[in-house]
Amino acid sequence: MGKYIEDLKDFTFKPLFLRCSFKAVRYYFTHVQSYWWDAATFFHAHILRYRGTSLKMAVPEEIRIVPSTLCNGHCVFCTYRKIEERGLTMSQDLYKRVIDEYHALGGGRISLCPTVGECLLDPFIIEKIKYAKAKGFYVYTYTNGILLDDDDNYKKLIDAGLDRLFISMADVVPEVESEVFGIPTALAQKKIEGIKALLDYLEQSGKPLALTLGFRSKRPFCATWKDMQAIGFVHHFKAKRFRIGYVLGYDNWGGTITQQELLGVQRLKRIVRYKRFPCARLLSVSVLPDGDVRLCGCRVKTSTHDELTIGNLSAASLKEILFSGKVEEVAQRFVRGDYPHVCKDCSFYMPATR
């Protein structure tokens, strides 16, 4: 998939490290990292004289398929509540076509990860996982966990052969979960119970699953860890049933999220100012529910249909779209300083300097 695309194991932390170094690590992700990208861009442009005039597409090691743009959360850190179009679910026929065409290209991993949305709102998500696994793909997905306990979804995900699961959560305290994810406290409690049921099922069944609990809390990690001990989560952590992720620098979603909307210890990342090279995340290709193929499966601004859309599967094959030259056209806009609207103020930028 490449170093420039998010790999879940690279965004996990040891509890002791987070508890002892919380402010320092947060400062790194909110400030130091972006200054580093600025410095790296300056070095490559002016010292190495690297112009970075193209970003050629190869067959992606991973492709992101957006199963649904429906969501049952209203998270303070997400732009979902501000985008123009919502409520689409990818048909089974289109999904199977994407899987089959990507398989023919020799692809490696399937990410059923909505850029915005919740995968468990797709009534066919289990069938989608099974179909991709039957083709031999490594499959992972993200969920906000709200529906894990409904109809034994936590069991179905594991039994379907899912390789990796990332659960986005605020805290193990229902009131904090409720505030950050914009859901009723009773629903937040149900979500936490669903995560506990999943962990218990992993213990009882012994089935493999690479699980990450990704915290987006308003509290410092030391407070969250203390409550994790009280409700038994630490037992499962020590048994290596899950990794801990903790967001320390929040993205601004192209400038649509402000610091005033975040809560507690949550901090926005500084925007990289020296965007001389194309963003490396452009090669994170996503397929939307209506068949649009879009560069950057990471972030949108006010619409999922924007200048990063490079084609639609109703008019061309996946291979034809990927190698149409549209990727290089977008890359050239960075070189000229004519950034796509969604990219101009995005704090998720990472320069493709090599």
C-alpha positions in Angstrom: 0.0 0.0 0.0 2.9 2.3 0.6 4.2 4.3 3.5 2.1 7.3 2.6 -1.2 5.6 3.2 -2.5 5.0 6.7 -1.6 1.6 8.1 -3.4 1.0 11.3 -0.5 -0.6 13.1 1.5 2.6 12.7 -1.1 4.6 14.6 -1.2 2.7 17.8 0.5 3.4 21.1 1.6 1.8 24.3 -0.6 3.0 27.2 2.4 3.9 29.4 3.8 6.1 26.6 0.5 7.9 26.2 0.0 8.4 29.9 3.5 9.8 30.5 4.0 11.8 27.3 0.5 12.9 26.4 1.2 16.7 25.9 4.5 16.2 24.2 3.2 13.6 21.7 0.1 15.8 21.1 2.3 18.7 20.3 4.3 16.6 17.8 1.2 15.6 15.9 -0.4 19.1 16.0 2.6 21.2 15.2 6.0 19.5 14.8 4.9 17.0 12.1 3.5 19.7 9.8 6.7 21.8 10.2 8.6 18.7 9.3 6.6 18.4 6.0 7.4 22.0 5.3 11.1 21.4 5.9 11.1 18.2 3.8 9.5 20.0 0.9 12.0 22.9 1.1 14.9 20.5 1.2 13.8 18.5 -1.8 12.8 21.5 -3.8 15.8 23.8 -3.2 18.6 21.5 -2.0 18.0 18.4 -4.1 16.4 20.4 -6.9 13.6 17.8 -7.1 10.6 19.3 -9.0 8.1 16.6 -8.4 6.2 17.3 -11.6 4.3 14.0 -11.7 2.7 11.4 -9.5 2.3 8.3 -11.7 -0.4 5.8 -10.9 0.4 2.1 -10.5 -2.0 -0.7 -9.4 -2.7 0.3 -5.8 -1.7 -2.2 -3.2 -5.0 -1.3 -1.6 -8.3 0.1 -2.8 -10.9 1.7 -0.6 -14.5 0.9 -1.3 -17.1 3.1 0.3 -20.0 0.8 1.2 -22.3 3.5 2.5 -22.5 7.3 3.0 -25.1 6.9 5.7 -24.1 7.6 9.3 -25.8 7.3 12.7 -23.3 9.6 14.5 -22.8 13.3 14.6 -19.2 13.5 15.7 -17.7 16.9 16.6 -14.5 16.1 14.6 -16.1 15.0 11.4 -17.5 16.9 8.4 -20.3 14.4 7.7 -22.9 16.8 9.1 -21.8 19.5 6.6 -21.5 17.6 3.3 -24.0 18.1 0.5 -24.9 14.5 -0.4 -25.5 11.6 2.0 -27.5 8.4 2.2 -26.1 6.2 -0.6 -25.3 2.5 -0.3 -23.3 0.6 -2.9 -25.2 -2.1 -4.8 -24.0 -5.6 -4.7 -23.6 -5.8 -8.5 -21.3 -2.7 -8.5 -19.4 -4.0 -5.5 -18.7 -7.4 -7.1 -17.6 -5.7 -10.3 -15.1 -3.6 -8.4 -13.8 -6.6 -6.5 -13.5 -8.7 -9.7 -11.8 -5.9 -11.7 -9.3 -5.2 -8.9 -8.6 -8.9 -8.5 -7.8 -9.1 -12.2 -5.3 -6.2 -11.8 -3.5 -8.2 -9.0 -4.6 -6.0 -6.1 -3.8 -6.9 -2.6 -6.1 -5.4 0.1 -9.7 -4.2 0.3 -10.6 -1.5 2.7 -14.3 -1.2 3.3 -13.9 2.2 4.8 -16.3 5.0 4.3 -14.7 8.4 4.0 -17.8 9.6 5.7 -20.5 7.2 6.8 -20.9 4.0 8.8 -20.2 0.6 7.2 -22.7 -1.3 9.4 -25.6 0.7 8.0 -25.0 -1.2 4.7 -27.4 -4.2 5.1 -25.1 -6.3 2.9 -21.8 -5.5 4.6 -21.3 -9.1 5.8 -21.9 -10.4 2.3 -19.4 -7.9 0.9 -16.7 -9.0 3.3 -17.3 -12.7 2.5 -17.2 -12.0 -1.3 -13.8 -10.2 -1.0 -12.4 -12.9 1.3 -13.5 -15.6 -1.2 -11.3 -13.8 -3.8 -8.4 -14.1 -1.5 -8.2 -10.4 -0.4 -7.0 -9.1 3.0 -10.1 -7.2 4.2 -10.5 -4.5 6.9 -13.1 -2.0 7.8 -13.8 0.9 10.2 -17.0 1.3 12.3 -18.2 3.7 15.0 -19.4 0.6 16.8 -22.9 1.9 17.5 -24.5 -1.1 15.8 -22.1 -3.8 16.9 -24.6 -5.4 19.4 -27.5 -5.3 17.0 -28.4 -8.7 15.6 -25.0 -10.0 16.8 -23.1 -7.9 14.2 -19.9 -8.3 16.2 -20.1 -12.1 15.8 -20.9 -11.8 12.1 -18.0 -9.6 11.3 -15.6 -12.0 13.0 -17.2 -15.1 11.5 -17.1 -13.6 8.0 -13.3 -13.7 8.1 -12.6 -10.0 8.5 -8.9 -9.5 9.0 -8.8 -6.2 10.7 -11.3 -4.0 12.4 -10.9 -0.4 13.6 -13.5 0.9 16.0 -13.7 4.6 16.4 -14.8 5.6 19.9 -14.4 8.6 22.2 -14.2 6.9 25.6 -15.5 4.1 27.8 -17.5 6.6 29.8 -21.0 6.8 28.1 -21.4 10.5 28.9 -18.1 11.4 27.2 -18.9 9.1 24.3 -22.3 10.7 23.9 -20.9 14.2 23.8 -18.1 13.5 21.2 -20.1 11.3 18.9 -23.3 13.3 19.2 -25.5 10.4 20.2 -27.8 9.8 23.2 -26.1 8.5 26.4 -28.2 5.3 26.3 -26.9 4.6 22.8 -23.4 5.3 23.9 -23.8 2.8 26.7 -25.1 0.3 24.2 -22.1 0.9 22.0 -19.6 0.3 24.8 -21.5 -2.9 25.7 -21.2 -4.0 22.1 -17.5 -3.5 22.1 -17.2 -5.5 25.4 -19.3 -8.3 23.8 -17.0 -8.4 20.8 -13.9 -8.7 23.1 -15.6 -11.5 25.1 -16.4 -13.3 21.9 -12.8 -13.1 20.7 -11.8 -14.6 24.0 -14.3 -17.4 23.9 -14.0 -18.3 20.2 -10.2 -17.8 19.8 -10.8 -16.6 16.3 -8.2 -14.2 14.8 -9.0 -10.5 14.4 -6.5 -7.6 14.4 -8.6 -5.1 16.4 -7.8 -1.5 17.1 -9.8 0.7 19.5 -9.2 4.2 18.2 -10.0 6.8 20.9 -11.1 10.3 20.0 -11.6 11.5 23.5 -12.0 14.9 25.1 -10.0 13.6 28.1 -6.3 12.9 28.5 -5.5 9.3 28.0 -4.6 8.7 31.6 -8.2 9.3 32.6 -9.5 7.0 29.9 -7.1 4.3 30.9 -8.2 4.4 34.5 -11.8 3.8 33.5 -10.8 1.1 31.0 -9.3 -0.8 34.0 -12.5 -0.4 36.0 -14.7 -2.0 33.3 -12.4 -4.8 32.3 -11.0 -3.6 29.0 -7.4 -3.8 30.3 -7.8 -7.5 30.8 -8.4 -7.9 27.1 -5.6 -5.5 26.2 -3.1 -7.5 28.2 -4.3 -10.6 26.4 -3.4 -8.8 23.2 -6.9 -8.8 21.8 -6.7 -5.2 20.7 -4.3 -2.4 20.1 -4.9 1.2 21.3 -5.1 4.1 18.9 -5.5 7.6 20.2 -6.0 10.7 18.0 -3.6 13.4 19.1 -4.0 15.8 16.2 -7.3 16.3 14.5 -7.8 17.1 10.8 -9.7 20.2 9.7 -11.4 18.4 6.7 -10.3 21.0 4.2 -11.0 23.8 6.6 -14.6 22.9 7.5 -13.8 21.9 11.1 -12.7 24.6 13.5 -10.9 24.4 16.9 -14.1 25.8 18.5 -16.0 22.7 17.5 -13.6 20.3 19.2 -13.8 19.4 22.9 -11.5 19.1 25.9 -8.0 18.1 24.9 -8.8 17.7 21.2 -6.5 20.0 19.0 -6.5 20.7 15.3 -3.3 20.0 13.3 -1.4 23.0 11.9 -1.9 23.3 8.2 1.2 22.6 6.1 1.9 25.8 4.2 4.6 24.8 1.7 2.6 22.5 -0.6 5.1 22.4 -3.5 4.6 18.7 -4.3 1.5 16.6 -4.9 0.0 15.1 -1.8 1.0 11.5 -1.3 -2.5 10.6 -0.1 -3.8 11.2 -3.7 -2.9 7.6 -4.4 -5.3 6.3 -1.8 -8.0 5.5 -4.3 -11.6 5.2 -3.3 -14.7 3.9 -5.1 -17.9 5.7 -4.1 -21.4 4.0 -3.9 -22.4 5.5 -7.2 -19.4 4.2 -9.1 -17.3 7.4 -8.9 -13.5 6.7 -8.6 -11.9 9.4 -6.5 -8.3 10.1 -5.5 -7.7 10.5 -1.7 -9.9 8.1 0.2 -9.0 10.1 3.3 -10.8 13.4 3.3 -13.6 15.4 1.7 -14.8 19.0 2.2 -18.4 19.8 1.4 -18.9 17.0 -1.2 -17.7 13.6 -2.0 -17.9 14.6 -5.7 -15.2 17.1 -6.4 -12.1 17.8 -8.4 -10.5 14.6 -7.1 -13.0 12.5 -9.0 -11.2 10.9 -11.9 -14.0 8.8 -13.5 -17.1 6.7 -13.1 -17.4 2.9 -13.6 -20.6 3.4 -15.7 -18.4 4.8 -18.4 -15.0 2.9 -18.1 -13.3 0.0 -16.3 -11.4 0.5 -13.1 -8.1 -0.1 -15.1 -9.0 2.5 -17.7 -9.8 5.1 -15.0 -6.7 4.5 -13.0 -4.4 4.8 -16.0 -6.3 7.6 -17.8 -3.7 10.2 -16.9 -6.1 12.0 -14.6 -3.8 11.3 -11.6 -0.9 13.2 -13.2 -3.3 16.1 -14.1 -4.2 16.5 -10.5 -0.5 16.3 -9.5 0.4 19.1 -11.9 -2.1 21.4 -10.1 0.0 21.1 -7.0 3.2 22.0 -8.9 1.5 25.0 -10.4 0.1 26.1 -7.0 -3.5 25.7 -8.4 -4.6 23.3 -5.7 -7.9 21.5 -5.8 -10.4 23.3 -3.6 -10.6 20.4 -1.1 -6.8 20.3 -0.8 -6.0 24.0 -0.4 -6.5 24.3 3.4 -6.4 20.6 4.3 -4.2 19.8 7.3 -4.0 16.1 6.3 -1.5 16.9 3.5 1.7 14.8 3.2 4.2 15.7 0.4 5.1 13.1 -2.2 8.8 14.1 -2.2 10.1 10.8 -3.5 
